[in-house]
Amino acid sequence: SIPMKSLSCYNDYNSQMTCTWMEHSEAHALVAMILYQRDNIIMENKEMLCKNQTENDLQEAPDSYVHWVCRNTANNFGIGVYDTYSFKPNKMLQAELNVDLFQNGKD
């Protein structure tokens, strides 16, 4: 997916985690994605605070993408601390199909 392929994260070795990523603007209009960060110490998904990056957009990326910059304050930095990032949709995805069982029977 575009968000996972475009995701890039780094820290300041003090307290700030920063990630950048993109999603297709049409997909964002239907179902926006939320970025979560989890480390192997606390093991709790923490929603990252993201803002749409409008200034200094990358010129090589087409206008059909939304650029995000996300930040979190982290308490654990050091050797052996590993971060995991995941995306989840901002709304529940489901599909429904109504089937009339009597129309599928043989005469």
All heavy atoms as an XYZ file, in Angstrom:
867
protein
N       0.842     -1.188      0.000
C       0.000      0.000      0.000
C       0.883      1.245      0.000
O       2.024      1.218      0.474
C      -0.936     -0.002      1.199
O      -0.223      0.247      2.379
N       0.347      2.326     -0.483
C       1.097      3.581     -0.576
C       1.533      4.098      0.792
O       2.680      4.504      0.956
C       0.283      4.636     -1.361
C       0.133      4.179     -2.808
C       0.948      6.004     -1.280
C      -0.838      4.988     -3.617
N       0.661      4.095      1.812
C       1.137      4.586      3.120
C       2.352      3.804      3.637
O       3.323      4.409      4.104
C      -0.077      4.408      4.028
C      -1.247      4.514      3.114
C      -0.785      3.847      1.841
N       2.321      2.482      3.575
C       3.440      1.693      4.092
C       4.708      1.889      3.264
O       5.805      1.964      3.807
C       3.076      0.206      4.128
C       2.134     -0.159      5.246
S       2.753      0.241      6.888
C       4.019     -0.977      7.090
N       4.568      1.969      1.948
C       5.736      2.141      1.086
C       6.373      3.510      1.264
O       7.583      3.662      1.115
C       5.351      1.930     -0.377
C       5.074      0.487     -0.722
C       4.692      0.337     -2.176
C       4.362     -1.109     -2.511
N       3.913     -1.270     -3.889
N       5.574      4.524      1.586
C       6.102      5.882      1.708
C       6.506      6.246      3.133
O       7.101      7.291      3.356
C       5.062      6.889      1.204
O       3.904      6.862      2.028
N       6.227      5.385      4.105
C       6.501      5.690      5.513
C       7.994      5.787      5.787
O       8.765      4.906      5.431
C       5.877      4.609      6.406
C       6.066      4.794      7.909
C       5.367      6.057      8.396
C       5.535      3.570      8.648
N       8.393      6.887      6.439
C       9.775      7.105      6.844
C       9.759      7.728      8.234
O       9.122      8.764      8.439
C      10.464      8.035      5.837
O      11.767      8.341      6.277
N      10.463      7.101      9.184
C      10.451      7.578     10.569
C      11.869      7.741     11.098
O      12.775      7.013     10.701
C       9.697      6.601     11.458
S       7.963      6.392     11.023
N      12.022      8.689     12.000
C      13.307      8.913     12.657
C      13.049      9.553     14.020
O      11.946     10.020     14.312
C      14.218      9.798     11.795
C      13.648     11.148     11.465
C      13.903     12.248     12.285
C      12.858     11.346     10.343
C      13.368     13.496     11.994
C      12.323     12.581     10.041
C      12.588     13.658     10.871
O      12.057     14.885     10.575
N      14.081      9.565     14.875
C      13.964     10.210     16.178
C      15.127     11.170     16.384
O      16.105     11.140     15.640
C      13.889      9.180     17.298
C      15.165      8.388     17.443
O      16.222      8.941     17.667
N      15.067      7.073     17.302
N      14.993     12.016     17.396
C      16.048     12.988     17.697
C      16.966     12.503     18.825
O      17.741     13.281     19.360
C      15.445     14.353     18.041
C      14.618     14.339     19.313
O      14.475     13.266     19.939
O      14.095     15.405     19.684
N      16.866     11.221     19.176
C      17.650     10.593     20.247
C      17.441     11.276     21.595
O      18.277     11.180     22.481
C      19.144     10.558     19.897
C      19.428      9.661     18.719
C      19.613     10.197     17.451
C      19.483      8.276     18.873
C      19.851      9.369     16.371
C      19.729      7.448     17.798
C      19.915      8.010     16.551
O      20.136      7.192     15.494
N      16.323     11.983     21.730
C      16.004     12.638     22.990
C      14.582     12.286     23.413
O      14.375     11.522     24.338
C      16.212     14.150     22.848
C      16.005     14.870     24.149
O      16.093     14.283     25.222
N      15.697     16.148     24.074
N      13.590     12.852     22.678
C      12.202     12.586     23.068
C      11.214     12.653     21.909
O      10.035     12.400     22.104
C      11.766     13.596     24.139
O      11.765     14.904     23.595
N      11.666     12.995     20.716
C      10.745     13.248     19.603
C      10.858     12.187     18.513
O      11.947     11.921     18.006
C      11.048     14.616     18.986
C      10.058     15.089     17.961
C       8.805     15.658     18.601
O       8.842     16.199     19.685
N       7.701     15.542     17.921
N       9.714     11.576     18.166
C       9.622     10.670     17.026
C       8.917     11.425     15.903
O       7.888     12.054     16.150
C       8.793      9.431     17.364
C       9.316      8.614     18.525
S      10.860      7.810     18.170
C      10.402      6.734     16.837
N       9.446     11.350     14.690
C       8.839     12.013     13.535
C       8.704     11.017     12.395
O       9.644     10.288     12.093
C       9.696     13.213     13.075
O       9.856     14.115     14.172
C       9.045     13.942     11.914
N       7.525     11.002     11.777
C       7.281     10.142     10.616
C       6.657     10.975      9.501
O       5.890     11.903      9.773
C       6.323      9.002     10.961
S       6.969      7.812     12.139
N       6.983     10.630      8.278
C       6.333     11.221      7.113
C       5.788     10.072      6.268
O       6.376      8.985      6.222
C       7.297     12.079      6.273
O       8.378     11.256      5.828
C       7.843     13.244      7.092
N       4.671     10.321      5.609
C       4.059      9.316      4.745
C       3.047      9.986      3.830
O       2.713     11.148      4.003
C       3.437      8.186      5.555
C       2.388      8.603      6.539
C       2.595      9.183      7.763
C       0.979      8.470      6.406
N       1.391      9.413      8.384
C       0.385      8.985      7.579
C       0.150      7.955      5.410
C      -1.003      8.999      7.779
C      -1.217      7.975      5.613
C      -1.776      8.485      6.775
N       2.579      9.232      2.854
C       1.608      9.740      1.885
C       0.453      8.762      1.766
O       0.606      7.568      2.018
C       2.240      9.892      0.497
C       3.334     10.904      0.406
S       3.906     11.140     -1.301
C       4.410      9.510     -1.774
N      -0.694      9.295      1.376
C      -1.820      8.448      0.987
C      -2.508      9.109     -0.199
O      -2.428     10.322     -0.392
C      -2.783      8.201      2.146
C      -3.553      9.404      2.612
C      -4.472      9.091      3.781
O      -5.048      7.990      3.837
O      -4.627      9.963      4.638
N      -3.160      8.305     -1.003
C      -3.844      8.822     -2.177
C      -5.011      9.692     -1.725
O      -5.759      9.321     -0.819
C      -4.328      7.662     -3.060
C      -4.604      8.079     -4.461
N      -5.778      8.659     -4.839
C      -3.823      8.007     -5.570
C      -5.740      8.929     -6.124
N      -4.564      8.542     -6.596
N      -5.180     10.853     -2.326
C      -6.215     11.794     -1.880
C      -7.619     11.228     -2.039
O      -8.486     11.478     -1.195
C      -6.084     13.125     -2.620
O      -6.132     12.921     -4.011
N      -7.869     10.432     -3.079
C      -9.195      9.826     -3.256
C      -9.465      8.789     -2.168
O     -10.566      8.695     -1.643
C      -9.320      9.204     -4.646
C      -9.376     10.234     -5.752
C      -9.452      9.596     -7.136
O      -9.497      8.338     -7.229
O      -9.461     10.345     -8.121
N      -8.443      8.010     -1.810
C      -8.599      7.027     -0.738
C      -8.823      7.739      0.593
O      -9.651      7.319      1.399
C      -7.366      6.127     -0.663
N      -8.100      8.829      0.815
C      -8.255      9.594      2.061
C      -9.668     10.155      2.196
O     -10.223     10.191      3.293
C      -7.231     10.732      2.109
C      -7.390     11.619      3.298
N      -6.996     11.237      4.560
C      -7.915     12.860      3.423
C      -7.270     12.215      5.412
N      -7.833     13.200      4.741
N     -10.266     10.562      1.083
C     -11.623     11.105      1.118
C     -12.640     10.037      1.527
O     -13.643     10.342      2.172
C     -11.993     11.692     -0.248
N     -12.368      8.784      1.178
C     -13.281      7.692      1.536
C     -13.010      7.160      2.940
O     -13.907      7.075      3.769
C     -13.160      6.548      0.530
C     -13.637      6.853     -0.885
C     -13.292      5.697     -1.812
C     -15.132      7.120     -0.891
N     -11.773      6.773      3.183
C     -11.368      6.218      4.474
C      -9.955      6.711      4.770
O      -9.001      6.282      4.127
C     -11.370      4.671      4.466
C     -10.898      4.130      5.806
C     -12.741      4.130      4.124
N      -9.835      7.596      5.731
C      -8.522      8.118      6.097
C      -7.792      7.113      6.986
O      -8.413      6.362      7.727
C      -8.671      9.449      6.820
N      -6.477      7.108      6.896
C      -5.669      6.206      7.709
C      -5.094      6.963      8.904
O      -4.820      8.159      8.821
C      -4.531      5.614      6.880
C      -5.006      4.806      5.683
S      -6.119      3.459      6.097
C      -4.971      2.301      6.788
N      -4.914      6.230     10.002
C      -4.314      6.775     11.220
C      -3.044      5.979     11.491
O      -3.043      4.750     11.430
C      -5.277      6.653     12.418
C      -6.556      7.425     12.138
C      -4.612      7.158     13.699
C      -7.650      7.188     13.165
N      -1.948      6.695     11.790
C      -0.661      6.051     12.062
C      -0.506      5.824     13.570
O      -0.734      6.735     14.367
C       0.483      6.924     11.539
C       1.895      6.400     11.771
C       2.112      5.065     11.067
C       2.918      7.427     11.307
N      -0.111      4.598     13.925
C       0.133      4.238     15.322
C       1.583      3.800     15.496
O       2.178      3.217     14.585
C      -0.781      3.087     15.758
C      -2.220      3.493     15.892
C      -3.079      3.455     14.799
C      -2.726      3.925     17.115
C      -4.406      3.833     14.917
C      -4.060      4.310     17.246
C      -4.884      4.252     16.138
O      -6.192      4.633     16.259
N       2.132      4.086     16.674
C       3.495      3.693     17.026
C       3.448      2.881     18.311
O       2.667      3.168     19.214
C       4.361      4.943     17.218
C       5.789      4.685     17.619
C       6.018      4.830     19.112
O       5.293      5.514     19.815
N       7.038      4.164     19.592
N       4.269      1.826     18.367
C       4.362      0.994     19.558
C       5.815      0.581     19.729
O       6.489      0.251     18.754
C       3.492     -0.252     19.384
C       3.526     -1.180     20.581
C       2.734     -2.437     20.333
N       3.478     -3.268     19.389
C       2.935     -4.205     18.653
N       1.648     -4.432     18.682
N       3.667     -4.925     17.841
N       6.310      0.617     20.963
C       7.668      0.116     21.200
C       7.595     -1.219     21.932
O       6.540     -1.617     22.411
C       8.546      1.139     21.931
C       8.067      1.450     23.339
O       7.654      0.525     24.053
O       8.119      2.626     23.735
N       8.703     -1.921     21.982
C       8.727     -3.252     22.578
C       8.889     -3.207     24.104
O       8.999     -4.253     24.733
C       9.836     -4.112     21.954
C      11.218     -3.528     22.199
O      11.394     -2.314     22.214
N      12.198     -4.383     22.364
N       8.857     -2.019     24.704
C       8.940     -1.888     26.156
C       7.530     -1.744     26.737
O       7.107     -2.516     27.586
C       9.805     -0.673     26.567
C      11.195     -0.742     25.917
C       9.891     -0.565     28.081
C      12.020     -1.949     26.288
N       6.782     -0.743     26.254
C       5.434     -0.481     26.771
C       4.395     -1.365     26.081
O       3.392     -1.733     26.671
C       5.086      1.019     26.635
C       6.066      1.846     27.454
C       3.656      1.286     27.053
C       5.906      3.334     27.320
N       4.634     -1.712     24.820
C       3.750     -2.594     24.042
C       2.315     -2.075     23.969
O       1.354     -2.828     24.091
C       3.756     -4.021     24.624
C       5.095     -4.721     24.553
S       5.644     -5.006     22.873
C       4.482     -6.230     22.337
N       2.168     -0.780     23.776
C       0.840     -0.173     23.670
C       0.808      0.712     22.430
O       1.685      1.556     22.249
C       0.577      0.664     24.924
C      -0.787      1.293     24.978
C      -0.981      2.066     26.275
O      -0.894      1.455     27.346
O      -1.213      3.292     26.198
N      -0.196      0.510     21.564
C      -0.328      1.348     20.380
C      -0.662      2.769     20.784
O      -1.588      2.998     21.544
C      -1.416      0.812     19.452
C      -0.947     -0.373     18.650
O       0.238     -0.548     18.426
N      -1.869     -1.200     18.231
N       0.108      3.721     20.258
C      -0.091      5.130     20.567
C      -0.323      5.871     19.248
O       0.499      5.781     18.336
C       1.157      5.663     21.277
C       1.035      7.069     21.793
C       2.306      7.433     22.578
C       2.254      8.853     23.048
N       3.510      9.246     23.708
N      -1.457      6.558     19.143
C      -1.761      7.293     17.922
C      -0.789      8.446     17.765
O      -0.540      9.201     18.708
C      -3.193      7.820     17.965
C      -3.603      8.543     16.701
C      -5.049      9.006     16.712
O      -5.853      8.462     17.489
O      -5.361      9.928     15.930
N      -0.219      8.578     16.578
C       0.699      9.684     16.314
C      -0.113     10.906     15.895
O      -1.144     10.785     15.234
C       1.714      9.299     15.249
C       2.637      8.181     15.716
S       4.112      7.995     14.709
C       5.080      9.419     15.201
N       0.357     12.070     16.280
C      -0.308     13.323     15.932
C       0.186     13.771     14.571
O       1.359     14.107     14.411
C      -0.022     14.381     16.996
C      -0.385     13.973     18.426
C       0.092     15.015     19.417
C      -1.879     13.744     18.542
N      -0.709     13.770     13.586
C      -0.327     14.035     12.195
C      -0.946     15.332     11.688
O      -2.076     15.665     12.029
C      -0.775     12.887     11.296
S      -0.037     11.304     11.722
N      -0.175     16.025     10.854
C      -0.655     17.235     10.185
C      -0.386     17.096      8.698
O       0.639     16.550      8.292
C       0.054     18.480     10.718
C      -0.322     18.829     12.135
C       0.314     20.138     12.542
C      -0.090     20.482     13.968
N       0.524     21.725     14.408
N      -1.324     17.628      7.908
C      -1.168     17.645      6.463
C      -0.030     18.592      6.115
O      -0.022     19.734      6.543
C      -2.481     18.097      5.827
C      -2.484     17.978      4.333
O      -1.441     17.850      3.705
N      -3.659     18.039      3.756
N       0.943     18.114      5.372
C       2.096     18.928      4.984
C       1.767     19.651      3.682
O       1.759     19.056      2.624
C       3.331     18.047      4.811
C       4.571     18.807      4.443
C       5.755     17.882      4.253
O       5.634     16.671      4.323
N       6.903     18.449      3.983
N       1.490     20.942      3.778
C       1.132     21.699      2.589
C       2.304     22.504      2.058
O       2.461     22.666      0.861
C      -0.041     22.655      2.887
O       0.286     23.447      4.027
C      -1.307     21.879      3.153
N       3.139     23.003      2.933
C       4.293     23.754      2.467
C       5.492     22.832      2.344
O       5.602     21.832      3.040
C       4.604     24.916      3.406
C       4.683     24.526      4.856
C       4.688     25.726      5.772
O       3.737     26.502      5.739
O       5.666     25.866      6.507
N       6.386     23.164      1.435
C       7.583     22.364      1.169
C       7.256     20.934      0.745
O       7.979     20.007      1.074
C       8.499     22.326      2.398
C       8.986     23.691      2.773
O       9.173     24.553      1.919
N       9.173     23.920      4.062
N       6.143     20.764      0.024
C       5.797     19.439     -0.488
C       6.879     18.957     -1.440
O       7.522     19.738     -2.122
C       4.463     19.478     -1.235
C       3.289     19.136     -0.336
O       3.497     18.770      0.822
O       2.161     19.248     -0.825
N       7.049     17.655     -1.487
C       8.016     17.086     -2.419
C       7.539     17.309     -3.846
O       6.410     16.990     -4.177
C       8.181     15.592     -2.141
C       8.665     15.232     -0.735
C       8.613     13.725     -0.543
C      10.056     15.751     -0.507
N       8.407     17.829     -4.681
C       8.024     18.157     -6.056
C       7.807     16.913     -6.912
O       7.049     16.931     -7.846
C       9.086     19.060     -6.703
C       9.191     20.430     -6.042
C       7.880     21.200     -6.089
O       7.193     21.207     -7.099
N       7.524     21.851     -4.993
N       8.503     15.810     -6.586
C       8.367     14.620     -7.424
C       7.071     13.861     -7.164
O       6.717     12.979     -7.921
C       9.566     13.679     -7.237
C       9.701     13.085     -5.859
C      10.581     13.904     -4.928
O      10.892     15.052     -5.258
O      10.947     13.381     -3.870
N       6.355     14.194     -6.089
C       5.093     13.518     -5.792
C       3.942     14.255     -6.455
O       3.842     15.473     -6.362
C       4.870     13.450     -4.285
N       3.053     13.547     -7.124
C       1.935     14.205     -7.800
C       0.940     14.805     -6.804
O       0.927     14.467     -5.629
C       1.280     13.083     -8.603
C       1.964     11.830     -8.244
C       3.111     12.124     -7.359
N       0.099     15.714     -7.303
C      -0.883     16.399     -6.473
C      -1.965     15.454     -5.953
O      -2.725     15.829     -5.074
C      -1.555     17.530     -7.263
C      -0.587     18.650     -7.564
O       0.416     18.771     -6.841
O      -0.844     19.411     -8.509
N      -2.058     14.258     -6.499
C      -3.116     13.336     -6.099
C      -2.816     12.643     -4.763
O      -3.543     11.762     -4.351
C      -3.361     12.301     -7.186
O      -2.182     11.584     -7.440
N      -1.744     13.046     -4.077
C      -1.378     12.455     -2.796
C      -1.440     13.477     -1.677
O      -1.143     14.647     -1.870
C       0.032     11.860     -2.858
C       0.101     10.649     -3.748
C       0.477     10.774     -5.073
C      -0.232      9.396     -3.268
C       0.525      9.661     -5.907
C      -0.188      8.280     -4.088
C       0.190      8.424     -5.400
O       0.226      7.326     -6.216
N      -1.839     13.002     -0.493
C      -1.827     13.821      0.708
C      -0.545     13.469      1.461
O      -0.256     12.288      1.677
C      -3.057     13.527      1.600
C      -3.041     14.392      2.837
C      -4.346     13.718      0.822
N       0.243     14.487      1.827
C       1.503     14.290      2.536
C       1.281     14.558      4.025
O       0.700     15.573      4.397
C       2.575     15.251      2.014
C       2.807     15.133      0.550
N       3.768     14.309      0.020
C       2.176     15.713     -0.496
C       3.722     14.407     -1.302
N       2.770     15.242     -1.636
N       1.765     13.663      4.874
C       1.570     13.779      6.318
C       2.904     13.846      7.039
O       3.860     13.166      6.671
C       0.790     12.587      6.855
C      -0.600     12.499      6.315
C      -1.040     11.696      5.302
C      -1.731     13.265      6.730
N      -2.375     11.907      5.076
C      -2.831     12.862      5.941
C      -1.928     14.243      7.699
C      -4.093     13.401      6.097
C      -3.191     14.789      7.848
C      -4.258     14.364      7.053
N       2.944     14.675      8.091
C       4.064     14.711      9.029
C       3.478     14.424     10.402
O       2.557     15.112     10.842
C       4.774     16.078      9.027
C       5.871     16.103     10.080
C       5.343     16.387      7.660
N       3.999     13.396     11.066
C       3.452     12.949     12.351
C       4.545     12.997     13.411
O       5.697     12.672     13.134
C       2.934     11.524     12.237
S       1.787     11.273     10.860
N       4.143     13.374     14.623
C       5.104     13.457     15.726
C       4.520     12.862     16.993
O       3.320     12.932     17.227
C       5.498     14.906     15.969
C       6.330     15.474     14.834
C       6.880     16.854     15.144
N       7.817     17.285     14.126
C       7.466     17.870     12.988
N       6.203     18.098     12.726
N       8.369     18.233     12.111
N       5.385     12.285     17.798
C       5.038     11.757     19.115
C       6.207     12.007     20.050
O       7.367     11.992     19.622
C       4.780     10.255     19.071
C       3.316      9.919     19.164
O       2.470     10.791     19.290
N       3.020      8.640     19.097
N       5.903     12.185     21.295
C       6.941     12.244     22.315
C       7.141     10.829     22.844
O       6.175     10.145     23.161
C       6.531     13.187     23.462
O       6.287     14.478     22.913
C       7.611     13.280     24.503
N       8.381     10.402     22.902
C       8.687      9.047     23.359
C       9.459      9.103     24.669
O      10.243     10.025     24.906
C       9.494      8.316     22.300
N       9.225      8.115     25.512
C       9.909      8.033     26.796
C      11.074      7.059     26.773
O      11.946      7.125     27.617
C       8.925      7.606     27.891
C       7.805      8.607     28.066
O       8.024      9.802     27.986
N       6.611      8.105     28.294
N      11.076      6.141     25.816
C      12.086      5.081     25.786
C      12.961      5.209     24.550
O      12.487      5.050     23.434
C      11.413      3.704     25.780
C      10.568      3.486     27.005
O      11.013      3.733     28.110
N       9.349      3.026     26.811
N      14.235      5.508     24.754
C      15.217      5.513     23.683
C      16.416      4.709     24.155
O      16.800      4.791     25.325
C      15.691      6.934     23.336
C      14.744      7.687     22.459
C      13.998      8.732     22.961
C      14.593      7.354     21.128
C      13.123      9.435     22.157
C      13.716      8.040     20.311
C      12.981      9.079     20.829
N      16.995      3.930     23.285
C      18.203      3.209     23.668
C      18.361      1.931     22.881
O      17.498      1.544     22.089
N      19.456      1.270     23.131
C      19.739     -0.005     22.476
C      18.719     -1.026     22.975
O      18.455     -1.121     24.168
C      21.172     -0.460     22.786
C      22.162      0.536     22.184
C      21.422     -1.871     22.253
C      23.599      0.276     22.581
N      18.127     -1.756     22.074
C      17.152     -2.767     22.433
C      15.710     -2.283     22.426
O      14.805     -3.059     22.667
N      15.505     -0.988     22.159
C      14.141     -0.461     22.046
C      13.791     -0.421     20.566
O      14.466      0.243     19.777
C      14.011      0.944     22.670
C      12.595      1.471     22.492
C      14.396      0.924     24.136
N      12.751     -1.153     20.187
C      12.346     -1.232     18.784
C      10.931     -0.685     18.633
O      10.055     -0.994     19.437
C      12.392     -2.679     18.295
C      13.765     -3.284     18.412
C      14.071     -4.138     19.469
C      14.748     -2.982     17.492
C      15.337     -4.675     19.599
C      16.024     -3.516     17.608
C      16.313     -4.367     18.660
O      17.567     -4.887     18.791
N      10.751      0.123     17.615
C       9.442      0.710     17.339
C       8.770     -0.022     16.192
O       9.419     -0.404     15.218
C       9.574      2.195     16.984
C      10.063      3.014     18.155
O       9.385      3.001     19.199
O      11.120      3.655     18.037
N       7.458     -0.198     16.323
C       6.634     -0.798     15.285
C       5.565      0.221     14.907
O       4.960      0.839     15.788
C       5.960     -2.085     15.799
O       6.967     -2.991     16.228
C       5.119     -2.727     14.717
N       5.355      0.403     13.621
C       4.364      1.353     13.130
C       3.277      0.601     12.374
O       3.559     -0.372     11.670
C       5.032      2.391     12.217
C       6.064      3.200     12.952
C       7.394      2.800     12.987
C       5.696      4.338     13.653
C       8.340      3.517     13.690
C       6.634      5.067     14.358
C       7.954      4.653     14.374
O       8.883      5.370     15.085
N       2.046      1.060     12.535
C       0.928      0.422     11.843
C      -0.101      1.474     11.455
O      -0.194      2.526     12.089
C       0.286     -0.647     12.725
O      -0.184     -0.077     13.934
N      -0.846      1.163     10.419
C      -1.932      2.027      9.968
C      -3.259      1.337     10.230
O      -3.379      0.126     10.042
C      -1.823      2.309      8.459
C      -0.676      3.198      8.094
C       0.508      2.660      7.623
C      -0.785      4.572      8.212
C       1.569      3.476      7.277
C       0.269      5.397      7.867
C       1.447      4.846      7.401
N      -4.231      2.134     10.659
C      -5.591      1.627     10.823
C      -6.543      2.650     10.220
O      -6.302      3.859     10.313
C      -5.923      1.428     12.303
C      -5.105      0.342     12.951
C      -5.496      0.156     14.397
C      -4.612     -0.900     15.049
N      -4.889     -1.048     16.472
N      -7.643      2.196      9.620
C      -8.618      3.140      9.052
C      -9.348      3.888     10.156
O      -9.495      3.394     11.273
C      -9.571      2.248      8.260
C      -9.389      0.885      8.821
C      -8.011      0.802      9.380
N      -9.793      5.107      9.832
C     -10.488      5.932     10.822
C     -11.950      5.549     10.999
O     -12.636      6.101     11.838
C     -10.382      7.418     10.481
C     -11.158      7.800      9.242
O     -11.521      6.942      8.439
N     -11.403      9.081      9.063
N     -12.424      4.597     10.210
C     -13.778      4.088     10.392
C     -13.788      2.596     10.119
O     -12.906      2.072      9.461
C     -14.799      4.813      9.522
C     -14.418      5.066      8.094
C     -15.532      5.776      7.334
C     -15.126      7.149      6.915
N     -15.954      7.720      5.881
N     -14.792      1.956     10.662
C     -14.901      0.512     10.499
C     -15.296      0.178      9.061
O     -16.230      0.768      8.520
C     -15.939     -0.027     11.471
C     -16.037     -1.511     11.519
S     -17.167     -1.972     12.831
C     -17.036     -3.712     12.749
N     -14.586     -0.754      8.479
C     -14.879     -1.183      7.111
C     -15.714     -2.449      7.164
O     -15.378     -3.402      7.861
C     -13.584     -1.444      6.347
C     -12.637     -0.262      6.227
C     -11.371     -0.688      5.514
C     -13.301      0.885      5.501
N     -16.810     -2.438      6.425
C     -17.646     -3.630      6.364
C     -18.416     -3.632      5.059
O     -18.593     -2.604      4.419
C     -18.605     -3.690      7.553
C     -19.630     -2.565      7.594
C     -20.481     -2.633      8.858
O     -19.989     -3.003      9.906
N     -21.740     -2.285      8.739
N     -18.851     -4.802      4.677
C     -19.662     -4.954      3.474
C     -20.874     -5.804      3.829
O     -20.797     -6.708      4.651
C     -18.853     -5.618      2.367
N     -21.990     -5.491      3.206
C     -23.214     -6.241      3.451
C     -23.799     -6.692      2.132
O     -23.684     -6.009      1.121
C     -24.243     -5.370      4.183
C     -23.831     -4.997      5.583
C     -24.886     -4.182      6.300
O     -26.026     -4.096      5.793
O     -24.562     -3.627      7.352
N     -24.436     -7.846      2.168
C     -25.081     -8.382      0.988
C     -26.375     -9.034      1.435
O     -26.372     -9.918      2.291
C     -24.170     -9.415      0.306
C     -24.742    -10.139     -0.909
C     -25.030     -9.145     -2.029
C     -23.788    -11.213     -1.371
N     -27.471     -8.581      0.887
C     -28.772     -9.182      1.179
C     -29.059    -10.256      0.133
O     -29.008     -9.995     -1.062
C     -29.876     -8.116      1.152
C     -29.735     -7.139      2.285
O     -29.317     -7.505      3.382
N     -30.064     -5.889      2.033
N     -29.341    -11.461      0.599
C     -29.610    -12.584     -0.292
C     -30.996    -13.123      0.025
O     -31.305    -13.421      1.180
C     -28.555    -13.701     -0.100
C     -28.873    -14.890     -0.973
C     -27.165    -13.160     -0.380
N     -31.807    -13.225     -0.996
C     -33.121    -13.823     -0.856
C     -32.965    -15.316     -1.083
O     -32.781    -15.768     -2.222
C     -34.106    -13.196     -1.852
C     -35.538    -13.672     -1.626
O     -35.737    -14.613     -0.833
O     -36.428    -13.112     -2.261
N     -33.047    -16.100     -0.033
C     -32.802    -17.534     -0.142
C     -33.828    -18.246     -1.006
O     -33.557    -19.274     -1.602
C     -32.774    -18.160      1.253
C     -31.654    -17.669      2.171
C     -31.790    -18.296      3.553
C     -30.300    -18.000      1.581
N     -35.046    -17.710     -1.081
C     -36.109    -18.366     -1.852
C     -35.930    -18.180     -3.360
O     -36.452    -18.948     -4.131
C     -37.467    -17.873     -1.396
C     -37.731    -18.237      0.034
C     -37.696    -17.278      1.034
C     -38.024    -19.547      0.404
C     -37.926    -17.610      2.353
C     -38.260    -19.898      1.722
C     -38.206    -18.924      2.705
N     -35.185    -17.175     -3.789
C     -34.968    -16.976     -5.226
C     -33.916    -17.916     -5.774
O     -33.821    -18.123     -6.955
C     -34.538    -15.527     -5.502
C     -35.661    -14.530     -5.403
C     -35.234    -13.140     -5.797
O     -34.053    -12.871     -5.941
N     -36.192    -12.249     -5.971
N     -33.094    -18.485     -4.919
C     -32.008    -19.370     -5.376
C     -32.409    -20.834     -5.432
O     -31.638    -21.665     -5.859
C     -30.780    -19.210     -4.458
C     -30.186    -17.834     -4.616
O     -30.271    -17.231     -5.672
N     -29.574    -17.341     -3.539
N     -33.619    -21.168     -5.015
C     -34.072    -22.555     -5.023
C     -34.528    -22.996     -6.409
O     -34.909    -22.190     -7.258
N     -34.525    -24.320     -6.665
C     -34.980    -24.852     -7.944
C     -36.478    -25.130     -7.851
O     -36.989    -25.506     -6.822
C     -34.224    -26.141     -8.280
C     -32.775    -25.906     -8.577
C     -32.122    -27.187     -9.028
C     -30.660    -26.933     -9.402
N     -30.008    -28.129     -9.876
N     -37.145    -24.984     -8.993
C     -38.587    -25.249     -9.057
C     -38.860    -26.714     -9.197
O     -38.223    -27.483     -9.798
C     -39.230    -24.500    -10.234
C     -39.227    -23.010     -9.970
O     -39.292    -22.626     -8.781
O     -39.174    -22.241    -10.928
